[in-house]
Amino acid sequence: MTKRLAILADIHGNLPALEAVLDDIAGQGVDEVVLAGDLVGRGPQGSAVSSRVRELGLESVRGNHEDYLLDFRKGAVPEEWLSAEEWACTRWMADELSNTDIEFLDALPFSMTRGHANEVRIVHGSSRSYNEGIGPWLQEAEIQEHFDSVEEPVLICAHTHRAHVWRLPQGLVVNVGSVGLPFNRDTRAQYAILERNADSWDVELKQVQYDLNQTRRAFEETGFLDCGGATAALLLKELESATPYLVPFLKWAEVLERPPLLDGVPEFLNFHRPDLPLAEQFARLSALQK
């Protein structure tokens, strides 16, 4: 019976962060390690991460970034995306994956259960969609709705890159955070350990220091930074700051009706206020339209 369960998510092609977490888990008395999706995307080492996960025999659910890259490899995207500069980063990440990686990622399920009597439900985003984030900005009733959407007393999610625990009278909702690209201003690799007690599960959110310079070098030495345009440049800023840059940039470009290309990044950075909550950032962007 699984008594201690480690859950990792949102590795995003960051192999040094993954290896640091695996080293940390080795000393935690964990019975099983599972993944809550987004092994790939938003980083330069998707193939290496996928290979490492397969080597260890770890199981994962499917995240939105698995499908993004699969769609590019299958040609299931608008034809202009296959050549447009703004999609260069996604094409690079999709092309970097091996055929074995593609087969592995394409077989990942939407959800899985683990733990004693399969009482832990694991999804990437929510039980409804891997693109839906469960985060601390939600109201109590919304968290309860997510909890009620599954039969199990523990719901595990990720996607937002922000670790959080909601303790409800009937059980737990846990966002395990991000191994490779946290968005809570803490650049350490983050994951969660669940421990089964007599009649409930306890949860511990873990943070692990790793060598960020190794990942920076991977951005540069693989050609990811040179080939990935604005997207790769902003992903590196996210890595170094543990705050969102890419989505606000895309929204900024959309509001100003300009393509989201590298030459616009300096102007965006002069405008951007990463110290503000994301909702306030979007409010500032909306004001540009007036």
N, C-alpha and C positions, 0 to 999 in steps of 0.2 A: 504493500500500500504506500502510495506517495504521501510522505509527511511534510517534506520541504520541496517546494516547487519554485524554480527560478524562471522568470518570464522576461524576455528581452524583446525590444521592438525598435523600429525606426533606426536600423543600423546605417542605412543609406550609403553603402559602399565605403565605409570607414573601417578598414581592417585593423589599424592599431587600436581603435576604441574597442572593437569586438574582442581582440586578443586580451586586452587589459581586463575586461569584464569576465572573460572565461578564466583568467588567472585568479581573479577575486572569488569567483564561484567555487573554484577548486578547494578553497579553505572554509567553505560555509556549510559543509555537511548536507549539500543539496542532493535529493534523490533523482530529480529530473529537471532538464532544461528544455523549455519550449519557446517559440518565437511568435510574436504577434504582428508579423508582416512588415513590409517596406525594408526588406534586406537590401534592395538596390535603389537606384535613382538618387539624385541630389549629391552624388559623390563619385570619385574616380575609380573605385576598386570594387565595383559590383560583382565582377566575375570571381575575384579572389574571395569575397565574402560568401558568395553562393557556393563556391568549391569547398570552403572551410566548413560551412554548415552541413553539406553533404558528407564530407569526410567524417564528421562527428556523429552523423546519423540523427541530427536534430530535426524535429518537425516544426512546421510553421503554417500559419494561416496566410491568406493572400491579402496584400495591401494594395492601395491604389497605384503605387509606383511600379509594382510588378506589372500591372495591366498597361500602364502608360508605355513601358518599354516593350512589352509583348506586342502591343498594337503597332508600334513603329517597325518591329522586326517582321510582322505579318503584312505590313503595308495597309493596315486597317485604319488609316488616317487620311485626311484630305491630301490630295496629291501635292499641293503647294508646300505642305509641311516637310516634305521629303527633300526640299532644296532651300527653303526660306532660311535666312540668316538667324532669325529669332529662335528657330528650332534646332540650331546646330548642336547645342549642348545635349539635348535629348537624343538626337541621332547618334552622337558620340557614345553616350552611355548604352544605347541599345546595341550598337555595333560592337562594343567592347565585350558583350556577353557571348559565350560559346554556345554552340548548338545544345550541348549537354545542360548548360545553365538554363537555356530557354525551355527545354523539356521539363526540367525540375520546377521552374517557376510556374509554368503553365499548368502543372498538376496540383498546385497548392489549393486547399479548400478555403471556402469563405469563413468557416468557423470550426472550432473543435472543442471538445470537453476533456477535462483532466481532473485529477484528484480523487479522493475517496468517493465512491459511488458516482463518479463523473459529475461532481457538484460545482465545478468551475467551468464557466463558459468563456471562451477566448475568441475575440473578434479583433479586427484592426481598428475600425472606427466606431461603429455601433452595430447593433443587431440588424439594423435596416440597411446600412450602406457603409462601405469602407471609406467613403468621402465625408462622412458625418462625424464631427469631433465632439467628444464629451469632455468639457472643461469647467473650471471653477467659475466661469462667467454665466453658467446656466443656473436657473432658479431651482429651488429644492424640488418643486413639482416636476420639472423636466428630468432631473436625475432619477426621481422615483419612476417616471414613465419609462426611462431606459431600463431600469432595474426590472420593472414589471414585464418588459418585453421578452424576457427569457425565463425559463423554468428554474434555472439553477440559482442557488443563494449567493453565488459570487460571479460578478461580471467583470471580465478583464478587457481593457481596451488600450488604445494608443493614439496614433495619428496626429495629435495636437502638439507633440514634443514637449508636453508639460505634465510632469508627474503629479498625481493628486489621489487622495483616498477619501471616499465618502462612506461613512459608517451609518447604515440604515438599521432600523429595528429588526428587519428580516434578513440582513446580510450586508454585503460589501459591493461597491463599485470601485474599481481601481484602474486609474490610468497609469501605466508603468513608465511613462516618459520615453526618452530617446537615448539609445546608446551612442549614436553617431552624430547627432545634430540637435542638441537640446535648445529649447527656446525660453528658458527660465533664468537667463543671465548666469548660469553656472555651466562652464564649458566641460565639466567632468562627464564621463560616460555614465548613464543612469539606467537602472533597471529595478526590478522588484523581486522580493522573495516572499512567498506565501508559506505559512506553516500551519499545519493542521493540528488543532488541540482536541480535547475531548469531544466538543460539540460545535466547534466553530473554526474559522480560519483567522489567523493574525497576518498582518502584512508589514513588511519593512521596505521602505524606499531606499535604495542604495546609490551611492555616488562614488565613482572610481576615477582617480587621476590617471591620465595617460599622456604620452608624448605627442602633443599637438603638432610639433614640428615634423614628425613623421608623416602626418596626414597632409600638412602643407606641401611637403616635398612630393607627395604623390600627386597633388594637384598640378605641380609644375612638371615633374619628370615624366608623367604619362602623356603629356600633351593636352590634358583636360582643360587647363586654364587658357592655353593658347587657342584651342579650337572651340571652346564653349561660349565665347562672347560674353555678353552682359550676364547671362545666367550663371556661368561658372565664376565670374568675378564676384557676384553677390553671394553665391553659395560659400565662397571662401570667407567673406565678411561675416556670414551667419556662423560659420564654424568658429571663428576667432572671438565672436562676441556673445554667442548663445542667444541671439535675438533675431527676429525675422527681418529680412531685407528684400527678398525676391518678390513675395506677394505684394508688399507695398509698392515696389517699383513697377510691377505689372499694372497695378491699379492706377498709379501716377501716369504711366504712359497712356493708358486707356482714357483717362479723364482729359489729358492734353491732346488726345487724338494723334499720337505719334508712335512710330514703331518702337518696341522695347529693345533697342540696340545699345551696343557698348558706348557709343559716343554720347548717349544721354545719361549715363551713370553719374558723371561728376555733377551735373545740374540737379539730378535727383538727390544725391547725397547732401547737397547744400540745403535742400528743402526738407529732407527727412528728419523726423524726431524719434529715434528709436527708444528714447526714454519714456515716451507716452504709451499707454495701453493701446492695443491694436484698434479698438473701437474709436478712440480719439484720433489715431492716425488716419483712419478712414474718413472721419468727420472733417479733418483738415483737407483731405483730398477732395471730398465732395464740395467743399467751399470754393475750390478752384473753378468749378463749373458755373458758379454764379456770377 
